[in-house]
Amino acid sequence: MSRIRPYARGSRRLATTSVAATTATLLAAALTPTAAAADRPTRASAIENAAAALVHRAAALGLTDAQGTAVRDVVVDADGTQHIRYDRTYRHLPVLGGDFVVHLAPDGSYRGADQATRGALSLASVTPKLAAPKAADLAAAALRAANLGETLRRITAKPQLVVDVLHGAPKLVWQTDAVAQDSLGNPVARTILTDAGTGTEIDAWDTIETASGDGKSLYGGTVPLRTTLSGSTYQLKDATRGNTYTGDAANQNDLCLLTVCLSRAPSTVFTDGDNHWGTGTAADRATVAVDAQYGTDVTWDYYKNVHGRNGIADDGKGSYNRVHYGTRYNNAFWDDSCFCMTYGDGDGTQLGPLVSLDVAGHEMSHGVTSKTAALTYSGESGGLNEATSDIFGTLVEFHAANKSDPGDYLIGEKVVRSGFGREALRYMDKPSKDGASADCWTAGLGDLDVHYSSGVANHFAFLLAEGSGTRTVNGVGYNSPTCDGSSVTGIGRGKLGAIWYRALTVYMTSSTDYAGARKATLSAARDLYGADSAETDAVAAAWSAVDVG
């Protein structure tokens, strides 16, 4: 769930060679010895093994009779090692920061666990003193305050009672998703945590986080498409990738975000008579649909071919795209509630249609994060959430090996116009070139907007892949200095992707901060390449180079 934020300050609106074969090989080799397929634990047996471990390790994990657990995700390594991710409830209420990952040996024995938060979980009462309508009113006021200067209309707010352990001692809080429309009819949304006893705001964050034919795209040239023949008409729908499809939002808007749904813009699937889509110009409404569908295809293929992930939720089911959304909408976003990506056409002055490859990879990667670590979209965790999408969006672009849009470490360079004032939305080699992002970790980093605190992880990723200093990649020049004056040698994009993906899916939790990200990626590097490997040393060096020690 994210915005690709293009403005350096003062705005809340909006973010060569394929490495697939080598990365897949490295991942498989790194987890040897490999268990025979017949002996390797299944998802069901891993869940059963973890359930047994929870019984014996309940005290260590802080589990009591008042708590419940639910499996969110399961990862079984090639050697049979198992990682089961849980969400937690307390007296049937969701627990923010209650998630944890149990790690089991190939034989099912307990190895350890990573928890979002630690400590006893107990409340005297789960009856709120603050009524739900009052929490809704406070959230609506907070949404107005965060959008000072905008005339908001159709404001709705839906509170949910939860237990919060992310912000210190356990508290009963109202988590309220407040949504509205701005003066152009575009959506704005904010999640507000309110103390259910005192009415004090605890935290808040923006939540606008998405047959063989061919198409002439706006940014990527002529690209292949898999479509569906229905009668004598082709649909822009791909049965080989979970029935992903692209529809026309007809320049209308939603009032439907997260769990609050009053209306949704239409999404009429694109159709064509000859299976040749678009003209390569924005005058044809199908052109940007080609870009969006192609971006979905490439992102699906990247995750499947490189990381073995079968779709965003790893369940083989496809998401969908909506293009031509809103009026001069300078944004693109992923929305869990519809499991879809939504793309605006841009204002034509600063931004064009936001359907470039790296934007598509960015938005779909928010869905992957949501289904795995579920990094909270505020503070340092929010910065890591955004950086995860920038990192994988970049790797998707490289993986596509599209001659019309070759891979680079610039985010959204295809969508910016001359009136934007710079060549890209964000820069990974030196994030501060956008005028607001952080290159180096500081104590106040978590107070920045998540699109700017993401800079530290983006900088780390560039250093880990390419190294420090000056270089040219695919004709683009970069200069990535370190924060501590050190020199870092890169280990390549394939290994960066393998390490970050394993850290995200196995070790990170909702509350992971930058120190936790260092720990998670080091654990991932040790798993993949060995504790004494050059790769593990490079991870440590790259984090130190951005002042994360």
N, C-alpha and C positions, 0 to 999 in steps of 0.2 A: 504494500500500500504506500505509494509514494508519489511525490511530484518530482519531475525533473526540473529543478529550480534554476532558471537561467540568469536571474538578476543578481548582481553582486551585492546590492544594498537596496533597501527600501521597498521590496516587493515580496509578497508571499507566494506568487504564482511561480509555478515551477521556479535536470539531471543529465601474407606472402606464402607462407606455406602452412598447410593444415597441420595441426598438432594432434589430431584425433588418434592416429595409429600409435604414435610414440607414447602419448600419455596413457592410453589404455594398456599398452605393454608395460610401462613403468608401474602402474598401479597393480597389475596382476603379479608382476615379479616381486614387488615390494612386500607382498603379504604372504610369500612362501614361508614354510611349506604349505602347499595347498591341500586341503582336505578333499578326499574323493567326493564326487558329487553325491553319491548315495549316502555318504556318512555325514555330509555337511548339515548342520541344523537348519531346519526350515523356519519361516517366520513364526509359525504356530508353536514349534518346539522352543524357539527362543523366548517367546512370551511365557510359555509354561515354566521354563527354567528361571526366568526373571521373577515370576510370581512366587516360586519357592524361595528364591533369594530374599524377596521382600519380607517373607515371614520371619526369616532368621536374622535379618538386618534391620528390622523395623526401628529399633531404638537408635541405631547409628544414623538412620535416615530421618529421624524425628517423626516417624509415623505413629499415630495413635488410633484408637477405636473411633475417634471423632472424624478421622480423615478418610478420604477415598482417593483412589488413583485410577487413571485411564491412560492406556497406551496411545501415544501420538505417532510414534515412528519406530521402525526397527531397521537396523543395519546389521547384516551378517557378513563378515569379512570372508575372503577366499579361504583362509585357514580355519574357519569355523568360529572365530571370536565373535561375540555377540554384543550389541549395544542397543539397549531398549530405552526409549525416551518416554517419560511419563509426565502428564499433567496431574495436579493435585486439587482436591476439594477439601473444605473444612465445613462440617455440618451441612453438606450439600451445596455450599457456595464455592465458586471458582476462587482459586488462590493465585493472585498476581505474584510471580516470583516463586511459586511452589514447584516449578518444573525441575526435573532431575533426569539424569541418564545413568542407567545401571550397566556396568561393563562385566561381561562373563567370559571365562575361558572357553575354548572349543568343547570341553567336556561339560560345560554348564556351570562350573564352579565360579564363585564370586571373586571378581578382581578389584572392584572399587566402584565409585560413583562420582559424578560431577553434579553439584546442586547449584541452582540459581541463587539461593540464599540458604543460610544455615541458622539454627537456633530453634528454640521451642515455639510451637504454634498452638496458642491457646487464647481464647477470648472469654470474658465473663458472660457476654451475651451477643447474639447475632440479631437482636432486635434494634433497628436504628432509631435514634432520637430525632433525626432529621427526616421528615417525610419525603417520599419520592417526588411529589410535585414541587416541593421547595428545591430539591437537588436539581430538577429540570430547569427551574427558573434561574438558579445560580449558573448553570452551565450555559444557558442561552445568553446571560449577561457576559459571561467570559468569552463566548464566541464573538459578541459585538465588540468587546474591548480589544480582542486580538485583531479585529478587522476595522480598526478606527479609521474613519474617513470613507468607508464603504457603506452604502445603503443596502442593508440586508433585508430579504423578504422570505416568507415561507419558512421561518425558523421552526425546527422541531428538535426535541431533545428526549431521549429515551434512557432513563437510568437503570442500571443493573447493580444489585447489591453484590459486592465481592469482598474478599479478605485480602488486604495489601500487606505483603512482607518485603516489597521492593524498597520501601522508604523507611526502614528502621523496624521498630517493634510492631508486631501484628496490630492492624487496625481494621475496623469495619468501615468500608468506604462505599460510596456510590460511584460507579464508573458510568459516565454519561456520554453518549455519542450525540453531539449537537451538530446539526447540518442546516444549511440555508442556501439561498441563491444570491449572488451579487447583482449589481445593477444591469449586467448583461445577461443574466440568467444562468451563469456558470456556477458550479457547486463550490461551496466552501464547507469545511468540516473540521471539527476539533473534538478530541476526547479529553474529558475533564475528570480528574479524581478528586472527590470531595469527602472530607471526613464526615462519616454518618452520625457522629456525635456532636461535633461543634460547627459543622458547615464550612470549615476552613478548606481552601483549595490546597491540595497536596502536590499535584502535578497536572500538566496539560500538554497536549501535542497535536499537531496537525495530522489528519488521517487520510488525506487525498494522496496515498501510496499507489504502473498491466500492458480417373482418366488422366493423363499426362497432357498438360497444356503449357502455355507460356504467357508471360505478361511483360509489358513495357512499364517499368517502374519509374518513379520520379528520381530516385537516388542511385539505384543499383543496376541500371541498364536493363536488358532483356533477361529475365530469369525464368527457370523452370517452375512449374506449379503442378501439384496433384489435385485434381478436381473430381466432382461427382456428377455423373450424367443422370438426370432425372427427366424421363421422357425424351424430348428432343432438346432440352436445355441443360447447360452445364451450370453447376453451383460451385462457388468458391469455397469448397468444403473438402477436407482431406481425410478420407477414411483410413489412410495408412498412418496417420498421426493423431489417433484418438478422436477423429471427427472435428478437428479444429476448423473454424470457419471465420469469415470476415463479413460483417454486415454494415449497412449504411445507417448512421444515427440521424441522418436528415437534418443536421445542424440544430437538433433539439438537445435538451438537457435533462438530466436526472434530478430527482430529489430522492435518491436511493443510495445510501452509503452505509457500510457496515450492517447493522441490524435494523436500521431505520429505513423503511421503503414506503414511500407514498406514491411515487410514480417513477417510471424508467423510460428513458428515451428509446425509441424504436431501434431495432437492429435487424433490418431486413437483409437477408443474405444476398450477396451480389450474384447475379446470373449473367450468362453470356451464350450466344448462339453458336460460336465457332471455336470456343476454347482458346481464343487469343485475346488477352485482357489488356485494357489500358492503351494509352497512346504515348506515354512518357511525359505528358504535360498535365498540370493540375486542372486544366479545363475539362478533362474527362474524369468524372467522379471515380471511375474504376481504377485510375492510375495509383492513387495512394492506397487503395485496397490491395493492389498488387504488392506494394512495399510492406504493408502490414502482414499479409499472409506469408510472404517470403521471409520476413523477419521471424515470424512464429515457427516456420519450418526449420530455419537455420538454428534457432535457439533449441528447439526440440532435438534436432540432430546432435548439436553440441553436447547437451546433457546426456543423451543416450549413448553416443559413440565414445565420448571421452570419459564420462563418469558412470556409465551403466544405469542411468536414471531414466525410467520409462514414463516421461511426462512430468509436469510440474509437481504433482503430488505423488509421483512414483507409482501411480495406479493405472497407467495406460489411458487415462481420460484426458481429452483435449480441452483447452481453454478456448475462448473466442475473442475476436477483435471487434471494436466499433470505431469506425472512422467518420470524419466530418461531424465531430461532436461539438456542440455549442457554437457560439458566435465569436470569431476572432480569438479562439481559445488557445493561449500560449502554454499548453500543458499536455502531458500524457500521464496516465496513472493506471496502476494495477489495483483492482478491487476484489478482495476475497469473497465478498457477498455474492458477486456474480461470476467469480472465477474468470475474470476477463480483463483485457487491456482496452483502454479507451484513449483515442488520439484526437487532439484538436488540430485545426488547420493552421494555427498561428495567426498573427495579425498581419503578416505580409510585409511588415516594415522591419521588425527585429527578428522574427522567426517565421519560417515556412512550416508546412505540415510536419508534425513531429513523429514521422514514421521511419526514421533512419534505422539501420541495423543495430547500432549500439543502444539506441533508445528502446527498441523492441527487446533486446537481450537484458537490458536494465530492468524493464518493467516485469518481465516474466521471472526474473531472478528474485524479485520481491516475493513472488508466489512460492518459490523454493524456500526462501528464508522463513516464510510464514509456516510452511509445513515441516520445518526442521527446528532450528534453534529459536525461532519466533522472537528475535531480538526486539526488545521494547523500543518503540519509536520516539525516544527522548533520551537526553543525556548522551554519555559516551556510547551506550548501546545503540542509540539511534544513529549516531555517526557511523558505527560499524555496519548497521543495517544498510545505510545508503552506500557505503563503500563496497559492500558485498555486491550490490547491483552494478556499481561502476566497474568493479573488477571483472565480473562475469560478462557484463555487456561488452567490455573491451575484448575479452577472450572469444566471445561469440563472433565479433567482427573479424578478428584474425582467422578464426576457424572457417568462416565463410569463404575466404580467399577470393573475394569478388573484385575483379579488376577495376570496376567502376567505383568501388568503395573499399579500397585496401585497408587492412588493419592499421590502427594507430592508437596512441595513448591520449587522444583528445576525445572528450565526451560531447556528442551532439554537434560535431563540426559541420555536418551536412545540412542541418536545419537552420543555422544562423544566417542572417542577412546583413548587409553592409551597415544598416542602422543599429545593429546590436553593439558595436564598439569593440568587439574582439572576435577571434576566429572560432571559438568554441564555448560551450557552456562551462566546462571544467577541464583542468589539465592535471594529468597524473604525475608527470615528472617534477613539476613545481606547482602544487595546487594554488599557492598564493597569487599566481598570475591572473586569477579571476577577480582579484581585488578584495576577497573576503575569506577564502578558505585557509585553513591552517596547514603549514608544512610540518610543524614540530609539536609534540605533545607539551602542554602546560597544565597547571593545576586547574585552570578555569575552562579547559576545553569543553567540558560537558555543558557549559552555559551557552555555547554557540548553537545556532540553527544546525540541525543534523546534516544539512547539505554542505555545511562549511567545516564542521568537526570531522566529517568523513575524509577530509584532505590528508590527515595523518596516515590513515590506512591506505589511501590511494598512493601516497608517496612511498610508503613501505612496499607496496605491491610493485611499483615501478622499479625500485631499487633491487628487490628480490629477483625480478625477471631479467632486468637489463643491466643493473649496476649503476654506480654513480658516475658523474662527469658528463661529457658531451658525447653524442652519438647520433647517427642517422638511421632511422628504421623506415623502410618503404618510402623513402624520399622526404620524410619529415624529420627535422632536426630537433634534438632535445638536449637539455642541460639540467641535470638533477644533482644539486649539491646536497650534502648531508648536514644535519644539524649539529653534529659533534666534530666535524672536520675530518672524519674518517673516510676511507675508500672502501667501497663495497663492490664485490664481484657478483654479477647476476648468474642465476642458474637456469634461466629460460622460462618462457610462458607456460609450457606444459607442466613443469614442476610447481610453479606458482599455483596454477589451477588445481592440481592434485592436492597440494597441501591445504589450500584455503577451503576446498570442498570437504575434505575429511574433517578439518577443524570445525566447520559449520555444522556438519551432519552428525558428528560423533561427540564433540567436546563442548562447543559453545552452548550456552543457555540464554534465557531471556534477559538476564541481567549482566551478561558478559561486558566488561569494560575493556579499556586498552591493555591493562595489565593482564586481564584474563585472556585477551586475544593472543598476546604473546605466549602465554602458557599453552593455550589450545593449539596454536600453530606449531609450537615446538613439539608437543605431544604427537601431532599429526606427522611432522617430519621424521620423528624417531620411528613411528610405526612404518612409514613408507620407505625410509632410506637407512635407518639405523642411528643409534645414539651418537656414534662417533663419525657420522658422515659429513661430507662437505656441505650437503644440503641443510642439515640441522644447524651447522655452524653459520651458514649464510642467513638462515632465518633469524638467529640471535643477532647477527651483525646488522641486518637490515632494520630490526626493531630498535637497536641501540642508536642507529644512525638517524632515527626520527625521535629520539629522546624518550623511548618507551623501554625502561630498564627492568 
